[in-house]
Amino acid sequence: DAARTFNPVRLARTRRAGSLRIAVLGGSSTYGFPYGDSISHPRFLEHRLRAALPGVEVEVANLGAMSYGSLRIARMLGWVLELHPDLVVIDAGHNEFVERVAYQ
């Protein structure tokens, strides 16, 4: 069931020189709830960067998950850094009350 709370993410194992990789972590608004990843803010960022940087391979990994707050995001961070992103964006704060209840 948890797999349905994440968007599928596919990144190349090796990166071309000069490419740009960004990892975006957060809760449901990052995930794209209720409409999906195609209209999420990580996707908007990816489209804007591709338009602004023609010729640069841009990868934006939407790693948002339903109801994730800073506790679970922090646990993901080590794995995310193994993807060797150039930038990590963390959208957190609005799910802290959910995690307090879930982890009691």
C-alpha positions as CSV (number, residue, x, y, z in Angstrom):
1,D,0.0,0.0,0.0
2,A,2.8,2.4,0.8
3,A,4.0,2.3,-2.9
4,R,0.9,4.1,-3.9
5,T,1.8,7.1,-1.7
6,F,4.9,7.7,-3.8
7,N,5.3,8.8,-7.5
8,P,7.4,6.5,-9.7
9,V,10.9,7.9,-10.0
10,R,13.3,6.8,-12.7
11,L,16.8,8.3,-12.8
12,A,19.7,7.3,-14.9
13,R,22.3,5.4,-12.9
14,T,25.1,7.4,-14.5
15,R,24.8,11.1,-15.3
16,R,26.1,13.0,-18.3
17,A,28.6,15.7,-17.7
18,G,26.9,19.0,-17.3
19,S,23.5,17.5,-16.3
20,L,21.4,19.0,-13.5
21,R,19.7,16.7,-10.9
22,I,17.4,18.0,-8.3
23,A,15.6,16.0,-5.6
24,V,12.5,17.4,-4.1
25,L,11.2,16.0,-0.8
26,G,8.0,16.8,1.0
27,G,4.5,15.8,1.8
28,S,1.3,15.6,-0.2
29,S,1.6,19.0,-1.9
30,T,5.0,18.0,-3.2
31,Y,3.6,14.6,-4.3
32,G,1.0,16.5,-6.3
33,F,-2.1,15.6,-4.3
34,P,-4.9,15.5,-5.3
35,Y,-4.2,15.8,-9.0
36,G,-0.9,13.9,-9.4
37,D,2.7,14.4,-10.3
38,S,2.0,16.0,-13.7
39,I,0.9,19.3,-12.0
40,S,3.1,19.1,-8.9
41,H,5.5,21.9,-8.1
42,P,8.6,19.7,-8.8
43,R,7.2,19.1,-12.3
44,F,6.7,22.9,-12.7
45,L,10.3,23.4,-11.6
46,E,11.5,20.9,-14.1
47,H,9.6,22.5,-17.0
48,R,10.9,26.0,-16.1
49,L,14.5,24.8,-15.8
50,R,14.3,23.0,-19.1
51,A,13.0,26.1,-20.8
52,A,15.6,28.3,-19.1
53,L,18.6,25.9,-19.7
54,P,18.2,24.6,-23.3
55,G,20.7,21.8,-24.0
56,V,21.1,20.9,-20.3
57,E,19.8,17.5,-19.3
58,V,17.5,18.3,-16.3
59,E,16.2,15.7,-13.9
60,V,13.8,16.6,-11.1
61,A,13.0,13.7,-8.9
62,N,9.6,14.2,-7.1
63,L,10.2,12.3,-3.9
64,G,7.1,13.8,-2.1
65,A,5.0,11.3,-0.2
66,M,1.5,11.4,1.3
67,S,1.6,12.8,4.9
68,Y,5.4,13.0,5.1
69,G,6.8,15.4,7.6
70,S,10.4,16.2,8.7
71,L,10.9,12.9,10.6
72,R,10.4,10.7,7.6
73,I,12.0,13.1,5.2
74,A,15.1,13.1,7.4
75,R,15.2,9.3,7.3
76,M,15.1,9.4,3.5
77,L,17.9,11.9,3.2
78,G,20.8,9.5,3.2
79,W,19.2,7.5,0.4
80,V,18.5,10.6,-1.6
81,L,22.1,11.8,-1.3
82,E,23.2,8.5,-2.9
83,L,21.5,9.8,-6.0
84,H,24.1,12.6,-6.2
85,P,21.7,15.5,-6.6
86,D,23.1,19.0,-7.3
87,L,20.3,20.4,-5.2
88,V,17.9,19.0,-2.6
89,V,14.7,20.9,-2.0
90,I,12.8,20.2,1.2
91,D,9.1,21.3,1.5
92,A,8.3,20.6,5.1
93,G,6.3,21.9,8.0
94,H,2.7,21.3,7.2
95,N,2.6,17.6,8.1
96,E,4.3,17.8,11.5
97,F,1.1,17.3,13.4
98,V,0.4,14.1,11.3
99,E,3.7,12.6,12.2
100,R,3.4,13.4,15.9
101,V,0.2,11.4,16.0
102,A,1.6,8.6,13.8
103,Y,4.7,8.1,15.8
104,Q,3.1,8.1,19.3
